[in-house]
Amino acid sequence: MRSRKYLRTQGHASSYEGLQGKVRKLKTPEIEVWKNQYPDRIYTISLDIPEFTCICPKTGLPDFANIKIEYSPDKHCVELKSLKMYTIFFRNVGIFHEHLTNLIMDDFIRACKPRWAKIITEFNPRGGIITRVLREYRKSR
């Protein structure tokens, strides 16, 4: 196994760590939407993304997660192919779990402006620890 020093000298972990201070400005792909034909109805859409991957910003090693998104659409619903392409973008991005969860929710809200949304990112064990980050959103009336 390669040491942290080796990864740093190869430009992996150190470049990922540098992203953390600018994570809110990360240029991510657009999440597309389509017009909801039932905006007068309150209902919930559940999305599971069980094969999500990104990079640990400290080690440069891959992190694997299951992402669960629940939301109540208002005028728009999320187009799934664009959401898939959005999540694939992170495959080579070094990002902390907490930053990732907040960034995904920010982009999701910006795209579809739901009535409410909840995202849970559950990462596979790393060093015997499972990380689970939850963020909720409610539209202001």
mmCIF file of the C-alpha atoms, coordinates in Angstrom:
data_MODEL
# 
_entry.id   MODEL 
# 
loop_
_atom_site.group_PDB 
_atom_site.id 
_atom_site.type_symbol 
_atom_site.label_atom_id 
_atom_site.label_alt_id 
_atom_site.label_comp_id 
_atom_site.label_asym_id 
_atom_site.label_entity_id 
_atom_site.label_seq_id 
_atom_site.pdbx_PDB_ins_code 
_atom_site.Cartn_x 
_atom_site.Cartn_y 
_atom_site.Cartn_z 
_atom_site.occupancy 
_atom_site.B_iso_or_equiv 
_atom_site.pdbx_formal_charge 
_atom_site.auth_seq_id 
_atom_site.auth_comp_id 
_atom_site.auth_asym_id 
_atom_site.auth_atom_id 
_atom_site.pdbx_PDB_model_num 
ATOM 1   C CA . MET A 1 1   ? 0.000   0.000  0.000   1.00 0.00 ? 1   MET A CA 1 
ATOM 2   C CA . ARG A 1 2   ? 1.281   3.452  -0.878  1.00 0.00 ? 2   ARG A CA 1 
ATOM 3   C CA . SER A 1 3   ? 2.016   5.834  1.931   1.00 0.00 ? 3   SER A CA 1 
ATOM 4   C CA . ARG A 1 4   ? 0.356   9.221  2.386   1.00 0.00 ? 4   ARG A CA 1 
ATOM 5   C CA . LYS A 1 5   ? 3.731   10.818 1.662   1.00 0.00 ? 5   LYS A CA 1 
ATOM 6   C CA . TYR A 1 6   ? 3.870   8.999  -1.692  1.00 0.00 ? 6   TYR A CA 1 
ATOM 7   C CA . LEU A 1 7   ? 0.371   10.197 -2.597  1.00 0.00 ? 7   LEU A CA 1 
ATOM 8   C CA . ARG A 1 8   ? 1.247   13.761 -1.658  1.00 0.00 ? 8   ARG A CA 1 
ATOM 9   C CA . THR A 1 9   ? 4.412   13.721 -3.764  1.00 0.00 ? 9   THR A CA 1 
ATOM 10  C CA . GLN A 1 10  ? 2.418   12.412 -6.727  1.00 0.00 ? 10  GLN A CA 1 
ATOM 11  C CA . GLY A 1 11  ? -0.008  15.358 -6.455  1.00 0.00 ? 11  GLY A CA 1 
ATOM 12  C CA . HIS A 1 12  ? -3.048  13.301 -5.474  1.00 0.00 ? 12  HIS A CA 1 
ATOM 13  C CA . ALA A 1 13  ? -4.093  13.949 -1.881  1.00 0.00 ? 13  ALA A CA 1 
ATOM 14  C CA . SER A 1 14  ? -2.660  17.447 -1.643  1.00 0.00 ? 14  SER A CA 1 
ATOM 15  C CA . SER A 1 15  ? -4.596  18.668 -4.685  1.00 0.00 ? 15  SER A CA 1 
ATOM 16  C CA . TYR A 1 16  ? -7.798  17.161 -3.267  1.00 0.00 ? 16  TYR A CA 1 
ATOM 17  C CA . GLU A 1 17  ? -7.232  18.818 0.091   1.00 0.00 ? 17  GLU A CA 1 
ATOM 18  C CA . GLY A 1 18  ? -6.851  22.205 -1.624  1.00 0.00 ? 18  GLY A CA 1 
ATOM 19  C CA . LEU A 1 19  ? -10.368 21.920 -3.071  1.00 0.00 ? 19  LEU A CA 1 
ATOM 20  C CA . GLN A 1 20  ? -12.077 21.938 0.318   1.00 0.00 ? 20  GLN A CA 1 
ATOM 21  C CA . GLY A 1 21  ? -11.785 25.698 0.824   1.00 0.00 ? 21  GLY A CA 1 
ATOM 22  C CA . LYS A 1 22  ? -13.345 26.342 -2.601  1.00 0.00 ? 22  LYS A CA 1 
ATOM 23  C CA . VAL A 1 23  ? -15.933 23.550 -2.635  1.00 0.00 ? 23  VAL A CA 1 
ATOM 24  C CA . ARG A 1 24  ? -18.882 25.966 -2.816  1.00 0.00 ? 24  ARG A CA 1 
ATOM 25  C CA . LYS A 1 25  ? -17.487 27.303 -6.091  1.00 0.00 ? 25  LYS A CA 1 
ATOM 26  C CA . LEU A 1 26  ? -16.968 23.861 -7.675  1.00 0.00 ? 26  LEU A CA 1 
ATOM 27  C CA . LYS A 1 27  ? -18.419 23.891 -11.206 1.00 0.00 ? 27  LYS A CA 1 
ATOM 28  C CA . THR A 1 28  ? -20.719 20.862 -11.326 1.00 0.00 ? 28  THR A CA 1 
ATOM 29  C CA . PRO A 1 29  ? -22.808 19.599 -14.261 1.00 0.00 ? 29  PRO A CA 1 
ATOM 30  C CA . GLU A 1 30  ? -26.347 20.924 -14.583 1.00 0.00 ? 30  GLU A CA 1 
ATOM 31  C CA . ILE A 1 31  ? -29.169 18.834 -13.150 1.00 0.00 ? 31  ILE A CA 1 
ATOM 32  C CA . GLU A 1 32  ? -31.952 19.020 -15.711 1.00 0.00 ? 32  GLU A CA 1 
ATOM 33  C CA . VAL A 1 33  ? -35.662 19.082 -14.884 1.00 0.00 ? 33  VAL A CA 1 
ATOM 34  C CA . TRP A 1 34  ? -38.999 18.523 -16.609 1.00 0.00 ? 34  TRP A CA 1 
ATOM 35  C CA . LYS A 1 35  ? -42.378 20.155 -15.993 1.00 0.00 ? 35  LYS A CA 1 
ATOM 36  C CA . ASN A 1 36  ? -44.489 18.484 -13.304 1.00 0.00 ? 36  ASN A CA 1 
ATOM 37  C CA . GLN A 1 37  ? -48.027 17.905 -14.618 1.00 0.00 ? 37  GLN A CA 1 
ATOM 38  C CA . TYR A 1 38  ? -49.356 17.534 -11.048 1.00 0.00 ? 38  TYR A CA 1 
ATOM 39  C CA . PRO A 1 39  ? -48.061 20.622 -9.201  1.00 0.00 ? 39  PRO A CA 1 
ATOM 40  C CA . ASP A 1 40  ? -51.366 20.817 -7.320  1.00 0.00 ? 40  ASP A CA 1 
ATOM 41  C CA . ARG A 1 41  ? -50.723 17.432 -5.662  1.00 0.00 ? 41  ARG A CA 1 
ATOM 42  C CA . ILE A 1 42  ? -48.410 16.728 -2.758  1.00 0.00 ? 42  ILE A CA 1 
ATOM 43  C CA . TYR A 1 43  ? -46.405 13.539 -3.371  1.00 0.00 ? 43  TYR A CA 1 
ATOM 44  C CA . THR A 1 44  ? -42.947 12.189 -2.695  1.00 0.00 ? 44  THR A CA 1 
ATOM 45  C CA . ILE A 1 45  ? -40.287 10.934 -5.084  1.00 0.00 ? 45  ILE A CA 1 
ATOM 46  C CA . SER A 1 46  ? -37.544 8.677  -3.681  1.00 0.00 ? 46  SER A CA 1 
ATOM 47  C CA . LEU A 1 47  ? -34.232 8.235  -5.478  1.00 0.00 ? 47  LEU A CA 1 
ATOM 48  C CA . ASP A 1 48  ? -31.474 5.777  -4.525  1.00 0.00 ? 48  ASP A CA 1 
ATOM 49  C CA . ILE A 1 49  ? -27.971 6.036  -5.942  1.00 0.00 ? 49  ILE A CA 1 
ATOM 50  C CA . PRO A 1 50  ? -26.260 2.902  -4.560  1.00 0.00 ? 50  PRO A CA 1 
ATOM 51  C CA . GLU A 1 51  ? -22.998 3.027  -6.537  1.00 0.00 ? 51  GLU A CA 1 
ATOM 52  C CA . PHE A 1 52  ? -21.743 6.534  -5.862  1.00 0.00 ? 52  PHE A CA 1 
ATOM 53  C CA . THR A 1 53  ? -17.991 7.099  -5.756  1.00 0.00 ? 53  THR A CA 1 
ATOM 54  C CA . CYS A 1 54  ? -15.720 10.033 -5.007  1.00 0.00 ? 54  CYS A CA 1 
ATOM 55  C CA . ILE A 1 55  ? -12.186 10.425 -3.644  1.00 0.00 ? 55  ILE A CA 1 
ATOM 56  C CA . CYS A 1 56  ? -11.028 10.842 -0.054  1.00 0.00 ? 56  CYS A CA 1 
ATOM 57  C CA . PRO A 1 57  ? -9.287  14.236 0.051   1.00 0.00 ? 57  PRO A CA 1 
ATOM 58  C CA . LYS A 1 58  ? -6.825  13.036 2.710   1.00 0.00 ? 58  LYS A CA 1 
ATOM 59  C CA . THR A 1 59  ? -5.631  9.760  1.156   1.00 0.00 ? 59  THR A CA 1 
ATOM 60  C CA . GLY A 1 60  ? -6.607  10.009 -2.515  1.00 0.00 ? 60  GLY A CA 1 
ATOM 61  C CA . LEU A 1 61  ? -8.344  6.623  -2.173  1.00 0.00 ? 61  LEU A CA 1 
ATOM 62  C CA . PRO A 1 62  ? -11.885 6.005  -3.457  1.00 0.00 ? 62  PRO A CA 1 
ATOM 63  C CA . ASP A 1 63  ? -14.911 6.465  -1.185  1.00 0.00 ? 63  ASP A CA 1 
ATOM 64  C CA . PHE A 1 64  ? -18.091 4.504  -1.933  1.00 0.00 ? 64  PHE A CA 1 
ATOM 65  C CA . ALA A 1 65  ? -21.550 5.614  -0.851  1.00 0.00 ? 65  ALA A CA 1 
ATOM 66  C CA . ASN A 1 66  ? -25.275 5.082  -1.149  1.00 0.00 ? 66  ASN A CA 1 
ATOM 67  C CA . ILE A 1 67  ? -27.078 8.374  -1.687  1.00 0.00 ? 67  ILE A CA 1 
ATOM 68  C CA . LYS A 1 68  ? -30.780 8.621  -0.920  1.00 0.00 ? 68  LYS A CA 1 
ATOM 69  C CA . ILE A 1 69  ? -32.810 11.623 -2.020  1.00 0.00 ? 69  ILE A CA 1 
ATOM 70  C CA . GLU A 1 70  ? -36.458 12.172 -1.192  1.00 0.00 ? 70  GLU A CA 1 
ATOM 71  C CA . TYR A 1 71  ? -38.358 15.221 -2.382  1.00 0.00 ? 71  TYR A CA 1 
ATOM 72  C CA . SER A 1 72  ? -41.788 16.636 -3.028  1.00 0.00 ? 72  SER A CA 1 
ATOM 73  C CA . PRO A 1 73  ? -41.803 18.315 -6.429  1.00 0.00 ? 73  PRO A CA 1 
ATOM 74  C CA . ASP A 1 74  ? -43.426 21.649 -7.034  1.00 0.00 ? 74  ASP A CA 1 
ATOM 75  C CA . LYS A 1 75  ? -43.299 22.857 -10.646 1.00 0.00 ? 75  LYS A CA 1 
ATOM 76  C CA . HIS A 1 76  ? -40.437 20.604 -11.775 1.00 0.00 ? 76  HIS A CA 1 
ATOM 77  C CA . CYS A 1 77  ? -39.133 17.059 -11.355 1.00 0.00 ? 77  CYS A CA 1 
ATOM 78  C CA . VAL A 1 78  ? -35.512 15.987 -11.702 1.00 0.00 ? 78  VAL A CA 1 
ATOM 79  C CA . GLU A 1 79  ? -34.523 14.322 -14.965 1.00 0.00 ? 79  GLU A CA 1 
ATOM 80  C CA . LEU A 1 80  ? -32.782 11.085 -13.977 1.00 0.00 ? 80  LEU A CA 1 
ATOM 81  C CA . LYS A 1 81  ? -30.165 10.778 -16.727 1.00 0.00 ? 81  LYS A CA 1 
ATOM 82  C CA . SER A 1 82  ? -28.820 14.231 -15.895 1.00 0.00 ? 82  SER A CA 1 
ATOM 83  C CA . LEU A 1 83  ? -28.762 13.302 -12.194 1.00 0.00 ? 83  LEU A CA 1 
ATOM 84  C CA . LYS A 1 84  ? -26.761 10.189 -13.089 1.00 0.00 ? 84  LYS A CA 1 
ATOM 85  C CA . MET A 1 85  ? -24.275 12.270 -15.104 1.00 0.00 ? 85  MET A CA 1 
ATOM 86  C CA . TYR A 1 86  ? -24.107 14.757 -12.232 1.00 0.00 ? 86  TYR A CA 1 
ATOM 87  C CA . THR A 1 87  ? -23.158 12.029 -9.746  1.00 0.00 ? 87  THR A CA 1 
ATOM 88  C CA . ILE A 1 88  ? -20.576 10.504 -12.113 1.00 0.00 ? 88  ILE A CA 1 
ATOM 89  C CA . PHE A 1 89  ? -18.822 13.892 -12.141 1.00 0.00 ? 89  PHE A CA 1 
ATOM 90  C CA . PHE A 1 90  ? -17.669 13.271 -8.545  1.00 0.00 ? 90  PHE A CA 1 
ATOM 91  C CA . ARG A 1 91  ? -15.844 10.034 -9.409  1.00 0.00 ? 91  ARG A CA 1 
ATOM 92  C CA . ASN A 1 92  ? -12.488 11.848 -9.547  1.00 0.00 ? 92  ASN A CA 1 
ATOM 93  C CA . VAL A 1 93  ? -13.232 14.653 -7.084  1.00 0.00 ? 93  VAL A CA 1 
ATOM 94  C CA . GLY A 1 94  ? -11.627 14.665 -3.656  1.00 0.00 ? 94  GLY A CA 1 
ATOM 95  C CA . ILE A 1 95  ? -14.304 15.907 -1.281  1.00 0.00 ? 95  ILE A CA 1 
ATOM 96  C CA . PHE A 1 96  ? -15.278 15.505 2.364   1.00 0.00 ? 96  PHE A CA 1 
ATOM 97  C CA . HIS A 1 97  ? -18.563 13.673 2.964   1.00 0.00 ? 97  HIS A CA 1 
ATOM 98  C CA . GLU A 1 98  ? -20.154 16.675 4.655   1.00 0.00 ? 98  GLU A CA 1 
ATOM 99  C CA . HIS A 1 99  ? -19.184 19.019 1.814   1.00 0.00 ? 99  HIS A CA 1 
ATOM 100 C CA . LEU A 1 100 ? -20.502 16.568 -0.769  1.00 0.00 ? 100 LEU A CA 1 
ATOM 101 C CA . THR A 1 101 ? -23.901 16.250 0.918   1.00 0.00 ? 101 THR A CA 1 
ATOM 102 C CA . ASN A 1 102 ? -24.365 20.011 1.143   1.00 0.00 ? 102 ASN A CA 1 
ATOM 103 C CA . LEU A 1 103 ? -23.172 20.620 -2.423  1.00 0.00 ? 103 LEU A CA 1 
ATOM 104 C CA . ILE A 1 104 ? -25.528 18.006 -3.878  1.00 0.00 ? 104 ILE A CA 1 
ATOM 105 C CA . MET A 1 105 ? -28.465 19.470 -1.944  1.00 0.00 ? 105 MET A CA 1 
ATOM 106 C CA . ASP A 1 106 ? -27.615 23.025 -3.038  1.00 0.00 ? 106 ASP A CA 1 
ATOM 107 C CA . ASP A 1 107 ? -27.455 21.975 -6.703  1.00 0.00 ? 107 ASP A CA 1 
ATOM 108 C CA . PHE A 1 108 ? -30.621 19.866 -6.362  1.00 0.00 ? 108 PHE A CA 1 
ATOM 109 C CA . ILE A 1 109 ? -32.599 22.756 -4.839  1.00 0.00 ? 109 ILE A CA 1 
ATOM 110 C CA . ARG A 1 110 ? -31.310 25.187 -7.460  1.00 0.00 ? 110 ARG A CA 1 
ATOM 111 C CA . ALA A 1 111 ? -32.389 22.824 -10.251 1.00 0.00 ? 111 ALA A CA 1 
ATOM 112 C CA . CYS A 1 112 ? -35.917 21.749 -9.277  1.00 0.00 ? 112 CYS A CA 1 
ATOM 113 C CA . LYS A 1 113 ? -36.957 24.050 -6.413  1.00 0.00 ? 113 LYS A CA 1 
ATOM 114 C CA . PRO A 1 114 ? -38.865 21.316 -4.532  1.00 0.00 ? 114 PRO A CA 1 
ATOM 115 C CA . ARG A 1 115 ? -41.417 21.890 -1.760  1.00 0.00 ? 115 ARG A CA 1 
ATOM 116 C CA . TRP A 1 116 ? -39.090 19.946 0.513   1.00 0.00 ? 116 TRP A CA 1 
ATOM 117 C CA . ALA A 1 117 ? -36.150 17.599 0.120   1.00 0.00 ? 117 ALA A CA 1 
ATOM 118 C CA . LYS A 1 118 ? -34.007 15.287 2.198   1.00 0.00 ? 118 LYS A CA 1 
ATOM 119 C CA . ILE A 1 119 ? -30.670 13.780 1.284   1.00 0.00 ? 119 ILE A CA 1 
ATOM 120 C CA . ILE A 1 120 ? -28.787 11.066 3.145   1.00 0.00 ? 120 ILE A CA 1 
ATOM 121 C CA . THR A 1 121 ? -25.283 10.091 2.100   1.00 0.00 ? 121 THR A CA 1 
ATOM 122 C CA . GLU A 1 122 ? -24.110 6.851  3.693   1.00 0.00 ? 122 GLU A CA 1 
ATOM 123 C CA . PHE A 1 123 ? -20.477 6.009  3.054   1.00 0.00 ? 123 PHE A CA 1 
ATOM 124 C CA . ASN A 1 124 ? -19.001 2.529  3.269   1.00 0.00 ? 124 ASN A CA 1 
ATOM 125 C CA . PRO A 1 125 ? -16.811 1.905  6.327   1.00 0.00 ? 125 PRO A CA 1 
ATOM 126 C CA . ARG A 1 126 ? -13.420 3.555  6.322   1.00 0.00 ? 126 ARG A CA 1 
ATOM 127 C CA . GLY A 1 127 ? -11.207 2.551  9.238   1.00 0.00 ? 127 GLY A CA 1 
ATOM 128 C CA . GLY A 1 128 ? -14.196 0.839  10.863  1.00 0.00 ? 128 GLY A CA 1 
ATOM 129 C CA . ILE A 1 129 ? -16.346 4.005  10.764  1.00 0.00 ? 129 ILE A CA 1 
ATOM 130 C CA . ILE A 1 130 ? -19.499 4.479  8.695   1.00 0.00 ? 130 ILE A CA 1 
ATOM 131 C CA . THR A 1 131 ? -20.275 8.113  7.895   1.00 0.00 ? 131 THR A CA 1 
ATOM 132 C CA . ARG A 1 132 ? -23.905 9.110  7.402   1.00 0.00 ? 132 ARG A CA 1 
ATOM 133 C CA . VAL A 1 133 ? -24.732 12.744 6.606   1.00 0.00 ? 133 VAL A CA 1 
ATOM 134 C CA . LEU A 1 134 ? -28.319 14.009 6.446   1.00 0.00 ? 134 LEU A CA 1 
ATOM 135 C CA . ARG A 1 135 ? -29.556 17.366 5.217   1.00 0.00 ? 135 ARG A CA 1 
ATOM 136 C CA . GLU A 1 136 ? -33.162 18.558 4.959   1.00 0.00 ? 136 GLU A CA 1 
ATOM 137 C CA . TYR A 1 137 ? -34.697 21.486 3.117   1.00 0.00 ? 137 TYR A CA 1 
ATOM 138 C CA . ARG A 1 138 ? -38.139 23.137 3.286   1.00 0.00 ? 138 ARG A CA 1 
ATOM 139 C CA . LYS A 1 139 ? -39.221 25.815 0.845   1.00 0.00 ? 139 LYS A CA 1 
ATOM 140 C CA . SER A 1 140 ? -40.010 29.156 2.436   1.00 0.00 ? 140 SER A CA 1 
ATOM 141 C CA . ARG A 1 141 ? -43.551 30.278 1.726   1.00 0.00 ? 141 ARG A CA 1 
# 
